[in-house]
């Protein structure tokens, strides 16, 4: 029996035991528990808007994790990537790529779109580099696993993350925080919010900045990798005249951080720098992002019905200067510049949810233009000199109408049905400048295509008791095709749309008089023409192709408990068996049976938050989290189903601890240690994108110790 199989069995047994024991206790009690008149030892009720209307999390027939503002603070989380610690089967990479149930995107390709989406205040974020925004003054983050095509539509075959920022509110409030850690890691953030005109107009302004020295060193130039230099603003005006609720939001981010850089451990030039954090490149590398947007949300109370309009506009510029030979030689480098903008519009009409039949009707438009200028220079240190360059413009226009309805056969038995019709059009203008000595011809290639899709969903939920709900669901997902507008020797660069069907069943419980919550989901996802990133060799790098078929199946578990008024516990995990059923590599090898790349089979987490009164005006807080991730494969070409090859990571475990004082006057003082055991795991290990025969490693950050001070008013 494998470790992953044991993990899955233990997950099921533990859940069933908790449910049976908790159910018996819950049926024997009916009142909220207090500790001799003290605060109630119950979990907070979680209200989400995952289905475009407010409802408790336990009533939503889908696999969802909701992270509250209090949980964000308890974790000392400052970005979506920090929430990876408590969202099994969903994570955001340092570059903003979202991975849900093992399905991820390739941010390099301008002609490819993600299979999982991020929405901020209802606005779809079209480019992944904008996903990993700071979480200053965020009310809630909802992580939805599995296709969300009916209500969210575009590019949600794997799932979606919805970020809901805090509204200004009717009472003036604010906070200021300074956090400082090793490697001169300084983060400053704050916000002010409240009424500008009582009962009519409110406003909010939030800001953050972070600078940090890198934990990587270039022994040739003295430069750094994995540093931080970012700041951003977010604002909101909220006008509530009568039956109207109008919110104007804006944000801007300027990021000059250099991510963790790859180090060549074999290939074109022998490694010349010892240690996993030292590298020897002849040039310093640079990455930048400039981006922001505006959105206007208009809600109108129509009596029993409600109308919502969400208008979004976003723009982004980004670029990178990278040493592509990863050596002290002045061999190969690139200087890329990308830009793009998007416009979106959604209209929704919602019926009253108190009727036997309740529904949401909507229409949606999304338009996006992306421009890319990507030269690769072959210099004196390379056997052949010259320049490879491609200039790309892609345009996307998507239109959709959708409906989602609940029908209550009884107060216990509810049928949900949904349907979305999507029409999408795409245009490509691709120019490649020639380099005949390497066999790369000139291209001036224009193409366009259109596609339509009908995405249905149906679920049936049943309340076994007021505290236990089960559901079964079938849903579908669709992601349109695209192109590989990158350096190539052939104009055959188009790939097809992917389609999938998701079968899901879940159990949602609130037990022990709301002291314990246990949520369990089982799923089976059947992919056709799954879009995957595949290494194609010298200068072609990674391109998107279609795997014939893939199956992803598994379990997801989330448990929360509050055994006493001073202690909150949470834990859970996921078993994710993601394999190709048919994937012809084009080289005579079929990857059928192999685990899908970037998809760990097992993940697990545990958190605790203990708070003890120590003075009349203060409490001591002790917090921590543990996270486990099993083996991850980084490349499909690894020699068969069981072979690990050089392109895989070992399992790893991360422990983070925090301790501090929370004073009643609004002051908070904390010390923290991230990655207490100094676990260094691979972020990625793969061949170089240009096919120079290199093996590249990138490692996670080392341990960091620091402190933070917060003042709330």
C-alpha positions as CSV (number, residue, x, y, z in Angstrom):
1,X,0.0,0.0,0.0
2,X,1.5,3.4,-1.0
3,X,1.9,6.3,1.3
4,X,-0.7,8.2,-0.7
5,X,-3.2,5.4,-0.5
6,X,-2.7,5.2,3.3
7,X,-3.2,9.0,3.4
8,X,-6.5,8.7,1.6
9,X,-7.8,5.9,3.8
10,X,-6.9,7.7,7.0
11,X,-8.6,10.8,5.6
12,X,-11.9,8.8,5.1
13,X,-11.8,6.9,8.4
14,X,-11.1,10.1,10.4
15,X,-13.9,12.0,8.7
16,X,-16.4,9.2,9.2
17,X,-15.5,8.8,12.9
18,X,-15.8,12.6,13.5
19,X,-19.1,12.7,11.7
20,X,-20.7,9.8,13.5
21,X,-19.4,10.8,16.9
22,X,-20.2,14.5,16.3
23,X,-23.7,13.7,14.9
24,X,-24.7,11.8,18.0
25,X,-23.5,14.6,20.3
26,X,-25.1,17.3,18.2
27,X,-28.5,15.6,18.3
28,X,-28.4,15.4,22.1
29,X,-27.8,19.1,22.5
30,X,-29.6,22.2,21.3
31,X,-28.2,25.4,23.0
32,X,-25.0,27.3,22.4
33,X,-22.3,26.3,24.8
34,X,-20.7,28.8,27.1
35,X,-17.9,28.3,29.7
36,X,-19.7,29.4,32.8
37,X,-21.1,32.5,31.3
38,X,-18.0,33.3,29.2
39,X,-17.8,33.6,25.5
40,X,-19.5,30.9,23.4
41,X,-17.3,28.2,22.2
42,X,-18.8,28.0,18.8
43,X,-17.4,28.5,15.3
44,X,-18.5,31.6,13.4
45,X,-21.1,31.1,10.7
46,X,-19.5,31.6,7.3
47,X,-21.5,33.5,4.7
48,X,-20.2,33.3,1.1
49,X,-21.3,34.7,-2.3
50,X,-19.8,31.8,-4.4
51,X,-23.2,31.4,-6.3
52,X,-23.7,35.2,-6.8
53,X,-26.0,35.5,-3.7
54,X,-25.4,35.4,0.0
55,X,-25.7,32.0,1.7
56,X,-24.0,30.0,4.4
57,X,-21.0,28.0,3.3
58,X,-22.5,24.7,4.5
59,X,-25.4,25.2,2.0
60,X,-23.3,25.6,-1.1
61,X,-23.2,22.4,-3.2
62,X,-19.6,22.7,-4.4
63,X,-16.1,22.2,-3.0
64,X,-15.3,25.5,-1.4
65,X,-12.9,26.9,1.2
66,X,-13.7,30.3,2.7
67,X,-10.8,32.2,4.4
68,X,-12.0,35.0,6.7
69,X,-10.1,38.2,7.5
70,X,-9.4,36.8,11.0
71,X,-7.8,33.7,9.5
72,X,-5.7,35.8,7.2
73,X,-4.4,37.8,10.2
74,X,-3.9,34.6,12.2
75,X,-1.8,33.1,9.4
76,X,0.2,36.4,9.0
77,X,-0.8,36.0,5.3
78,X,0.0,38.9,3.0
79,X,-0.7,37.4,-0.4
80,X,-2.8,34.7,-2.1
81,X,0.3,32.5,-2.2
82,X,0.4,32.5,1.6
83,X,-3.1,30.9,1.7
84,X,-1.6,27.8,0.1
85,X,-1.0,26.6,3.6
86,X,-4.7,26.0,4.3
87,X,-6.3,25.4,0.9
88,X,-5.5,21.8,-0.1
89,X,-5.6,21.1,-3.8
90,X,-5.4,24.8,-4.6
91,X,-2.3,27.1,-4.7
92,X,-0.9,30.2,-6.2
93,X,2.8,30.3,-7.4
94,X,5.1,33.1,-6.8
95,X,4.6,34.2,-10.4
96,X,0.8,34.4,-9.9
97,X,-0.1,31.1,-11.7
98,X,-3.1,29.4,-10.1
99,X,-3.0,25.6,-9.7
100,X,-6.3,23.8,-8.7
101,X,-6.5,20.0,-8.6
102,X,-3.2,19.8,-10.5
103,X,-4.3,22.0,-13.4
104,X,-2.1,25.0,-14.0
105,X,-1.3,27.6,-16.7
106,X,1.8,28.7,-18.5
107,X,2.2,32.4,-18.0
108,X,4.9,32.8,-20.7
109,X,2.5,32.1,-23.6
110,X,0.5,35.1,-24.8
111,X,-1.8,32.8,-26.8
112,X,-2.8,30.6,-23.8
113,X,-5.2,31.2,-21.0
114,X,-5.4,29.7,-17.5
115,X,-7.7,26.8,-16.6
116,X,-8.4,28.4,-13.2
117,X,-9.4,32.0,-12.7
118,X,-9.0,34.7,-10.0
119,X,-11.8,37.3,-9.5
120,X,-11.3,40.4,-7.4
121,X,-14.6,42.0,-6.3
122,X,-16.3,40.1,-9.2
123,X,-13.8,41.2,-11.9
124,X,-11.9,38.5,-13.8
125,X,-8.1,38.9,-13.7
126,X,-7.0,38.1,-17.3
127,X,-3.2,37.8,-16.7
128,X,-1.7,35.6,-14.0
129,X,1.0,38.1,-13.0
130,X,-1.7,40.2,-11.4
131,X,-3.1,37.4,-9.3
132,X,-0.8,37.5,-6.3
133,X,-1.9,40.9,-4.9
134,X,-1.5,41.9,-1.3
135,X,-4.3,41.0,1.1
136,X,-4.4,44.3,3.0
137,X,-8.0,44.9,4.2
138,X,-9.6,41.9,2.5
139,X,-12.9,40.7,3.9
140,X,-12.8,37.1,2.6
141,X,-11.2,34.8,0.1
142,X,-13.3,32.0,-1.4
143,X,-11.5,29.1,-3.1
144,X,-13.8,27.1,-5.4
145,X,-12.4,23.7,-6.6
146,X,-13.9,22.1,-9.7
147,X,-15.4,23.7,-12.8
148,X,-17.4,26.9,-12.2
149,X,-18.5,27.5,-15.8
150,X,-22.2,28.3,-15.2
151,X,-21.8,31.3,-12.9
152,X,-18.1,32.3,-13.5
153,X,-17.7,31.2,-17.1
154,X,-14.4,32.0,-18.7
155,X,-11.4,29.7,-18.0
156,X,-12.7,28.0,-14.8
157,X,-12.4,24.3,-15.8
158,X,-10.3,23.6,-12.7
159,X,-11.8,26.2,-10.4
160,X,-11.7,29.8,-9.3
161,X,-10.5,32.1,-6.4
162,X,-12.8,35.0,-5.5
163,X,-11.3,37.8,-3.4
164,X,-13.8,40.1,-1.7
165,X,-12.3,43.3,-0.3
166,X,-13.8,45.0,2.8
167,X,-16.3,47.7,2.1
168,X,-15.9,51.2,3.8
169,X,-18.7,50.5,6.3
170,X,-20.7,52.9,8.4
171,X,-18.1,53.2,11.2
172,X,-14.7,54.8,10.9
173,X,-11.9,52.3,11.2
174,X,-8.3,51.8,10.2
175,X,-5.1,50.0,10.9
176,X,-1.3,50.4,10.4
177,X,1.2,47.6,10.4
178,X,5.0,47.3,10.2
179,X,6.6,43.9,9.8
180,X,10.4,43.3,9.7
181,X,12.3,40.1,9.2
182,X,15.6,38.7,8.3
183,X,17.3,39.8,5.0
184,X,16.0,43.3,5.7
185,X,12.5,42.2,4.8
186,X,10.3,45.3,5.6
187,X,6.6,45.4,4.9
188,X,4.5,48.4,5.7
189,X,0.7,48.4,5.2
190,X,-2.4,50.3,6.4
191,X,-5.9,51.4,5.6
192,X,-8.5,54.0,6.6
193,X,-12.2,53.5,6.0
194,X,-15.5,54.9,7.0
195,X,-18.3,57.3,6.2
196,X,-17.7,60.5,4.3
197,X,-21.4,61.5,4.4
198,X,-23.3,59.6,7.1
199,X,-25.6,57.0,5.5
200,X,-24.9,58.0,1.9
201,X,-21.2,58.0,1.0
202,X,-18.3,56.0,2.4
203,X,-14.7,55.7,1.4
204,X,-11.6,53.5,1.9
205,X,-7.9,53.8,1.0
206,X,-5.4,51.0,1.5
207,X,-1.7,50.9,0.8
208,X,1.2,48.5,1.2
209,X,4.9,48.3,0.4
210,X,7.5,45.6,0.8
211,X,11.3,45.6,0.2
212,X,13.7,42.7,1.0
213,X,17.2,41.5,0.1
214,X,17.3,38.4,-1.9
215,X,18.3,35.0,-0.5
216,X,20.1,34.2,-3.8
217,X,23.5,35.7,-4.8
218,X,25.1,36.1,-8.3
219,X,28.8,35.4,-7.6
220,X,29.8,37.0,-10.9
221,X,28.0,40.4,-10.8
222,X,27.1,40.7,-7.1
223,X,23.5,40.9,-7.9
224,X,20.6,39.1,-6.2
225,X,17.7,36.8,-6.9
226,X,14.5,36.3,-4.9
227,X,14.3,39.9,-3.6
228,X,11.3,42.2,-3.1
229,X,10.5,45.7,-4.2
230,X,6.8,46.3,-4.5
231,X,4.1,48.7,-3.5
232,X,0.4,49.2,-4.3
233,X,-2.7,51.1,-3.6
234,X,-6.4,50.2,-3.4
235,X,-9.3,52.6,-3.0
236,X,-13.1,52.5,-2.9
237,X,-16.0,55.0,-2.9
238,X,-19.4,53.6,-2.0
239,X,-22.6,55.6,-2.6
240,X,-25.8,54.2,-1.1
241,X,-28.7,56.6,-2.1
242,X,-32.0,54.9,-1.3
243,X,-32.4,51.5,-3.1
244,X,-29.0,51.9,-4.9
245,X,-25.6,50.6,-3.8
246,X,-22.8,51.9,-6.1
247,X,-19.2,51.0,-5.5
248,X,-16.3,52.5,-7.5
249,X,-13.0,50.7,-6.9
250,X,-9.5,51.2,-8.1
251,X,-6.1,49.6,-7.6
252,X,-2.5,50.0,-8.8
253,X,0.6,47.8,-8.3
254,X,4.2,48.6,-9.1
255,X,6.4,45.5,-8.7
256,X,10.2,45.4,-9.4
257,X,10.8,42.2,-7.4
258,X,13.1,39.6,-8.9
259,X,11.7,36.1,-8.3
260,X,13.8,33.1,-7.3
261,X,16.1,32.5,-10.2
262,X,17.1,29.2,-11.8
263,X,20.5,27.8,-11.4
264,X,22.0,25.4,-14.0
265,X,23.3,22.2,-12.5
266,X,24.3,20.6,-15.7
267,X,24.4,21.3,-19.5
268,X,25.7,24.1,-21.6
269,X,28.3,25.4,-19.1
270,X,29.5,23.5,-16.0
271,X,28.2,24.9,-12.7
272,X,30.6,27.4,-11.2
273,X,28.9,28.5,-8.0
274,X,28.6,26.2,-5.0
275,X,25.5,26.1,-2.7
276,X,21.8,26.0,-3.8
277,X,21.4,29.8,-3.3
278,X,24.5,30.9,-5.4
279,X,24.5,31.2,-9.2
280,X,27.0,32.4,-11.8
281,X,25.4,34.5,-14.5
282,X,27.2,37.1,-16.6
283,X,24.3,39.6,-16.3
284,X,21.8,40.6,-13.6
285,X,18.3,39.6,-14.2
286,X,15.3,41.8,-13.9
287,X,11.5,41.4,-13.8
288,X,8.9,44.2,-13.5
289,X,5.1,44.5,-13.4
290,X,3.0,47.7,-13.7
291,X,-0.7,47.1,-13.5
292,X,-4.0,48.4,-12.2
293,X,-7.6,48.7,-12.9
294,X,-11.0,50.3,-12.2
295,X,-14.4,48.6,-11.5
296,X,-17.9,49.9,-11.0
297,X,-20.4,47.8,-9.2
298,X,-24.0,48.9,-9.2
299,X,-26.7,47.1,-7.2
300,X,-30.4,48.0,-7.2
301,X,-33.0,46.7,-4.9
302,X,-36.1,46.1,-7.0
303,X,-38.3,45.0,-4.1
304,X,-38.3,41.2,-4.2
305,X,-35.7,41.1,-7.0
306,X,-32.2,42.6,-7.2
307,X,-30.2,43.8,-10.1
308,X,-26.3,43.9,-10.3
309,X,-24.0,45.4,-12.8
310,X,-20.2,44.9,-12.6
311,X,-18.0,46.9,-15.1
312,X,-14.3,46.2,-15.1
313,X,-11.2,47.7,-16.8
314,X,-7.6,46.5,-16.3
315,X,-4.2,47.3,-17.8
316,X,-0.8,45.8,-17.3
317,X,2.8,46.1,-18.5
318,X,5.4,43.6,-17.6
319,X,8.8,42.5,-18.8
320,X,11.9,40.5,-18.0
321,X,15.7,40.6,-18.7
322,X,17.0,37.0,-18.4
323,X,20.3,35.2,-18.8
324,X,19.2,32.2,-20.9
325,X,22.4,30.2,-20.9
326,X,22.5,30.4,-17.0
327,X,26.3,30.7,-17.1
328,X,29.2,33.2,-16.8
329,X,29.4,33.2,-20.6
330,X,27.9,36.0,-22.6
331,X,25.9,33.5,-24.6
332,X,22.1,33.8,-24.8
333,X,19.8,36.3,-23.2
334,X,16.4,37.8,-23.7
335,X,14.7,41.1,-23.0
336,X,10.9,40.7,-23.3
337,X,8.2,43.3,-23.0
338,X,4.5,42.5,-22.8
339,X,1.4,44.7,-22.4
340,X,-2.3,44.3,-22.4
341,X,-5.7,45.6,-21.3
342,X,-9.1,44.1,-20.7
343,X,-12.7,45.2,-20.4
344,X,-15.5,43.2,-18.9
345,X,-19.2,43.7,-18.2
346,X,-21.6,41.5,-16.3
347,X,-25.4,42.0,-15.7
348,X,-27.3,39.8,-13.2
349,X,-30.9,39.7,-12.1
350,X,-31.6,37.6,-8.9
351,X,-35.0,36.5,-7.7
352,X,-35.9,36.3,-4.0
353,X,-34.4,33.2,-2.4
354,X,-37.3,32.7,-0.1
355,X,-39.5,31.3,-2.9
356,X,-39.7,27.6,-3.8
357,X,-38.0,28.5,-7.1
358,X,-35.1,31.0,-6.9
359,X,-32.8,31.9,-9.7
360,X,-30.0,34.1,-11.1
361,X,-30.1,35.3,-14.7
362,X,-27.1,37.0,-16.3
363,X,-25.2,38.2,-19.3
364,X,-21.4,38.7,-19.7
365,X,-18.8,40.2,-22.0
366,X,-15.0,40.1,-21.9
367,X,-12.6,41.7,-24.3
368,X,-8.8,41.5,-24.1
369,X,-5.8,42.7,-26.2
370,X,-2.3,41.4,-25.5
371,X,0.9,42.6,-27.2
372,X,4.3,40.9,-26.9
373,X,7.8,41.8,-28.2
374,X,10.2,39.0,-27.3
375,X,13.8,39.0,-28.8
376,X,16.3,36.3,-27.9
377,X,20.0,37.4,-28.5
378,X,22.8,34.9,-29.3
379,X,26.0,36.7,-28.3
380,X,29.7,36.0,-28.7
381,X,29.8,33.2,-26.1
382,X,27.4,31.1,-28.1
383,X,28.6,29.1,-31.2
384,X,26.2,31.0,-33.4
385,X,25.4,34.8,-33.2
386,X,22.2,36.5,-34.2
387,X,18.8,37.4,-32.9
388,X,15.5,35.5,-32.8
389,X,12.5,37.8,-32.3
390,X,8.8,37.4,-32.4
391,X,6.1,40.2,-32.2
392,X,2.7,39.1,-31.2
393,X,-0.8,40.6,-30.8
394,X,-3.8,38.6,-29.7
395,X,-7.3,39.7,-29.3
396,X,-10.1,37.9,-27.4
397,X,-13.9,38.7,-27.4
398,X,-16.2,36.5,-25.3
399,X,-19.9,36.7,-24.9
400,X,-22.1,34.7,-22.6
401,X,-25.6,34.3,-21.1
402,X,-26.3,32.2,-18.1
403,X,-29.0,31.0,-15.7
404,X,-28.7,29.2,-12.3
405,X,-31.8,28.1,-10.4
406,X,-32.7,26.3,-7.1
407,X,-35.9,24.4,-6.8
408,X,-37.0,23.3,-3.3
409,X,-39.0,20.0,-3.5
410,X,-39.1,20.2,0.3
411,X,-37.2,22.2,2.9
412,X,-34.7,19.4,2.9
413,X,-34.4,18.4,-0.8
414,X,-33.1,21.1,-3.2
415,X,-32.4,20.7,-6.9
416,X,-29.9,23.1,-8.5
417,X,-29.6,23.5,-12.3
418,X,-27.5,25.9,-14.3
419,X,-26.6,26.6,-17.9
420,X,-24.2,28.9,-19.7
421,X,-23.9,29.6,-23.4
422,X,-20.5,31.1,-24.5
423,X,-19.4,32.5,-27.8
424,X,-15.7,33.3,-28.2
425,X,-13.7,34.9,-30.9
426,X,-9.9,35.2,-31.1
427,X,-7.5,36.9,-33.5
428,X,-3.7,36.5,-33.8
429,X,-1.1,38.6,-35.6
430,X,2.3,36.8,-35.3
431,X,5.6,38.1,-36.9
432,X,8.8,36.1,-36.5
433,X,12.1,37.5,-37.8
434,X,14.4,34.8,-39.4
435,X,17.6,33.2,-38.2
436,X,18.4,30.9,-41.2
437,X,21.6,29.5,-39.7
438,X,19.5,27.7,-37.1
439,X,16.6,26.9,-39.4
440,X,14.2,29.5,-38.2
441,X,12.3,31.1,-41.1
442,X,10.4,34.4,-41.3
443,X,6.7,34.3,-40.5
444,X,4.0,36.9,-40.9
445,X,1.1,34.8,-39.7
446,X,-2.4,35.9,-39.1
447,X,-5.2,33.7,-37.9
448,X,-8.6,33.8,-36.2
449,X,-11.2,31.4,-35.0
450,X,-14.5,31.4,-33.1
451,X,-16.1,28.8,-30.9
452,X,-19.2,28.2,-28.9
453,X,-20.0,26.1,-25.9
454,X,-22.9,25.1,-23.7
455,X,-21.9,24.4,-20.1
456,X,-24.6,22.8,-17.9
457,X,-24.5,21.9,-14.2
458,X,-26.9,20.0,-12.0
459,X,-26.8,19.1,-8.3
460,X,-29.1,17.6,-5.7
461,X,-28.6,18.4,-2.1
462,X,-30.4,16.9,1.0
463,X,-30.4,18.1,4.6
464,X,-30.2,15.0,6.7
465,X,-30.6,17.3,9.7
466,X,-30.2,21.0,10.4
467,X,-26.5,20.3,10.9
468,X,-25.7,17.7,8.2
469,X,-26.1,18.3,4.4
470,X,-25.1,16.1,1.5
471,X,-25.0,16.7,-2.2
472,X,-24.2,15.1,-5.5
473,X,-23.3,17.2,-8.6
474,X,-22.4,16.9,-12.2
475,X,-20.8,20.0,-13.8
476,X,-18.9,20.8,-17.0
477,X,-16.1,23.1,-18.0
478,X,-14.8,24.5,-21.3
479,X,-11.6,26.4,-22.2
480,X,-11.2,27.7,-25.7
481,X,-8.2,26.9,-27.9
482,X,-5.4,29.2,-28.8
483,X,-1.9,29.5,-30.3
484,X,1.8,29.1,-29.5
485,X,3.0,32.5,-30.8
486,X,6.6,31.8,-29.8
487,X,9.9,31.1,-31.5
488,X,9.1,28.2,-33.9
489,X,10.2,26.4,-37.0
490,X,6.6,25.7,-38.2
491,X,3.5,27.7,-38.6
492,X,1.4,24.9,-37.2
493,X,1.0,26.5,-33.8
494,X,-2.7,26.2,-33.0
495,X,-4.1,24.0,-30.2
496,X,-7.7,22.9,-29.6
497,X,-10.2,23.7,-26.9
498,X,-10.3,21.5,-23.8
499,X,-13.5,20.1,-22.3
500,X,-14.2,18.3,-19.0
501,X,-17.0,16.8,-16.9
502,X,-16.8,16.8,-13.1
503,X,-18.7,14.3,-10.9
504,X,-18.7,15.3,-7.3
505,X,-20.3,14.3,-4.0
506,X,-19.9,16.1,-0.7
507,X,-20.9,16.1,3.0
508,X,-21.2,19.4,5.0
509,X,-21.6,19.2,8.7
510,X,-21.8,21.5,11.8
511,X,-21.5,19.3,14.8
512,X,-21.2,19.4,18.6
513,X,-23.4,22.5,18.8
514,X,-21.3,24.3,16.2
515,X,-18.0,23.5,17.9
516,X,-16.9,21.3,15.0
517,X,-17.2,21.5,11.2
518,X,-16.3,18.6,8.9
519,X,-16.6,19.0,5.2
520,X,-15.7,16.1,2.8
521,X,-15.7,16.1,-1.0
522,X,-15.1,13.3,-3.4
523,X,-14.6,14.1,-7.1
524,X,-13.9,12.6,-10.5
525,X,-12.9,14.9,-13.4
526,X,-12.8,13.5,-17.0
527,X,-10.8,15.7,-19.3
528,X,-10.8,15.6,-23.1
529,X,-8.1,17.4,-25.1
530,X,-6.5,18.7,-21.9
531,X,-4.2,21.7,-22.7
532,X,-0.7,20.9,-21.3
533,X,2.7,22.5,-21.5
534,X,5.3,20.3,-23.3
535,X,9.0,20.7,-23.9
536,X,9.8,20.7,-27.6
537,X,13.5,21.1,-27.8
538,X,16.1,23.7,-28.9
539,X,14.6,27.3,-28.9
540,X,11.1,25.9,-29.3
541,X,11.1,25.6,-25.5
542,X,7.7,24.8,-23.9
543,X,4.6,24.9,-26.1
544,X,0.9,24.1,-25.4
545,X,-0.4,20.8,-26.9
546,X,-3.5,18.7,-26.3
547,X,-3.3,15.5,-24.3
548,X,-5.9,13.1,-25.6
549,X,-7.5,12.4,-22.3
550,X,-6.8,12.7,-18.5
551,X,-8.6,11.7,-15.3
552,X,-8.3,13.5,-12.0
553,X,-10.0,11.9,-9.0
554,X,-9.7,12.3,-5.2
555,X,-10.8,13.5,-1.9
556,X,-10.8,16.9,-0.1
557,X,-11.3,17.4,3.6
558,X,-11.6,20.5,5.8
559,X,-12.1,20.3,9.5
560,X,-12.5,23.2,12.0
561,X,-13.0,22.9,15.7
562,X,-13.3,25.2,18.7
563,X,-13.1,23.0,21.8
564,X,-12.8,26.0,24.2
565,X,-13.3,29.7,24.0
566,X,-9.5,30.2,23.8
567,X,-8.6,27.6,21.2
568,X,-9.4,27.2,17.5
569,X,-8.1,24.3,15.5
570,X,-8.2,23.6,11.8
571,X,-6.9,20.8,9.5
572,X,-7.5,18.9,6.4
573,X,-6.0,17.5,3.3
574,X,-6.5,16.3,-0.2
575,X,-5.7,13.1,-2.2
576,X,-5.4,14.0,-5.8
577,X,-4.8,11.2,-8.4
578,X,-4.2,13.1,-11.6
579,X,-3.1,11.0,-14.6
580,X,-3.0,11.0,-18.3
581,X,-5.2,8.4,-20.0
582,X,-3.8,9.2,-23.4
583,X,-1.0,11.6,-24.3
584,X,1.0,11.1,-27.5
585,X,4.2,13.1,-27.0
586,X,4.9,13.3,-30.8
587,X,8.2,11.5,-30.3
588,X,6.8,8.0,-30.2
589,X,6.2,8.0,-26.4
590,X,2.8,7.9,-24.9
591,X,2.6,9.4,-21.4
592,X,-0.6,7.4,-20.5
593,X,-0.6,6.4,-16.8
594,X,1.8,9.2,-15.8
595,X,1.0,11.6,-13.0
596,X,0.2,15.1,-14.4
597,X,3.0,17.6,-13.8
598,X,2.7,20.1,-10.9
599,X,0.1,17.8,-9.3
600,X,1.1,16.4,-5.9
601,X,-0.9,13.3,-4.9
602,X,-1.3,14.3,-1.3
603,X,-1.4,17.5,0.7
604,X,-2.3,18.1,4.3
605,X,-2.4,21.0,6.8
606,X,-3.0,21.7,10.5
607,X,-3.4,25.1,12.2
608,X,-3.9,26.3,15.8
609,X,-4.8,29.6,17.3
610,X,-4.7,29.8,21.1
611,X,-5.5,33.0,23.0
612,X,-5.1,33.3,26.8
613,X,-6.0,36.4,28.9
614,X,-2.8,37.4,30.7
615,X,-3.8,40.9,31.9
616,X,-7.1,42.7,32.3
617,X,-6.4,44.5,29.0
618,X,-4.4,42.0,27.0
619,X,-4.2,38.4,25.8
620,X,-1.4,36.1,24.8
621,X,-1.7,34.6,21.3
622,X,0.1,31.4,20.2
623,X,-0.4,30.4,16.6
624,X,1.1,28.0,14.1
625,X,0.5,26.0,11.0
626,X,1.9,22.8,9.4
627,X,1.8,21.9,5.7
628,X,2.7,18.7,3.9
629,X,3.1,18.3,0.1
630,X,4.0,15.0,-1.6
631,X,6.2,14.4,-4.6
632,X,5.7,16.7,-7.6
633,X,6.8,16.0,-11.2
634,X,7.9,19.0,-13.2
635,X,8.2,17.5,-16.7
636,X,6.3,14.8,-18.6
637,X,9.4,13.3,-20.3
638,X,10.6,11.3,-17.4
639,X,10.7,7.7,-18.7
640,X,7.4,6.1,-17.8
641,X,4.7,5.9,-15.2
642,X,6.9,4.9,-12.2
643,X,10.1,6.7,-13.1
644,X,11.0,9.8,-11.2
645,X,13.9,11.0,-13.4
646,X,15.7,14.2,-12.7
647,X,12.6,16.4,-12.9
648,X,10.8,15.7,-9.6
649,X,10.8,17.1,-6.1
650,X,10.9,15.1,-2.9
651,X,8.0,15.4,-0.4
652,X,8.4,18.3,2.0
653,X,6.9,19.7,5.3
654,X,6.7,23.3,6.4
655,X,6.1,24.6,9.9
656,X,5.4,28.3,10.7
657,X,5.0,29.7,14.3
658,X,3.8,33.0,15.7
659,X,3.5,34.4,19.3
660,X,2.4,37.8,20.5
661,X,0.2,40.0,22.6
662,X,-3.1,41.6,21.6
663,X,-4.0,44.6,23.7
664,X,-7.5,46.1,24.1
665,X,-6.2,49.5,23.0
666,X,-5.7,48.2,19.4
667,X,-2.0,47.4,19.7
668,X,-0.7,44.0,18.6
669,X,2.9,42.8,19.1
670,X,4.0,39.5,17.4
671,X,7.1,37.5,16.7
672,X,7.1,34.9,13.9
673,X,9.3,32.2,12.4
674,X,8.5,31.0,8.9
675,X,9.8,27.6,7.8
676,X,11.1,26.8,11.3
677,X,13.0,23.7,10.2
678,X,14.7,25.5,7.3
679,X,13.2,23.1,4.8
680,X,14.6,23.8,1.3
681,X,12.4,22.2,-1.4
682,X,12.4,22.6,-5.2
683,X,10.1,25.2,-6.6
684,X,10.9,23.8,-10.0
685,X,13.4,21.5,-11.8
686,X,13.2,21.3,-15.5
687,X,15.1,21.7,-18.8
688,X,15.8,25.2,-20.0
689,X,13.1,26.8,-22.2
690,X,15.5,27.2,-25.1
691,X,16.6,23.6,-25.2
692,X,20.3,24.1,-24.6
693,X,20.5,20.8,-22.6
694,X,20.5,22.5,-19.2
695,X,18.9,21.1,-16.0
696,X,17.7,24.0,-13.9
697,X,16.9,24.2,-10.2
698,X,15.0,26.8,-8.2
699,X,14.7,26.4,-4.4
700,X,12.3,27.7,-1.8
701,X,13.1,30.5,0.7
702,X,15.1,29.6,3.8
703,X,13.9,30.1,7.4
704,X,12.9,33.6,8.3
705,X,12.5,35.1,11.8
706,X,10.9,38.5,12.3
707,X,8.4,40.7,14.2
708,X,5.4,42.8,13.4
709,X,3.5,45.6,15.2
710,X,-0.1,46.5,14.3
711,X,-2.3,49.3,15.6
712,X,-6.0,49.2,14.9
713,X,-8.4,52.1,15.5
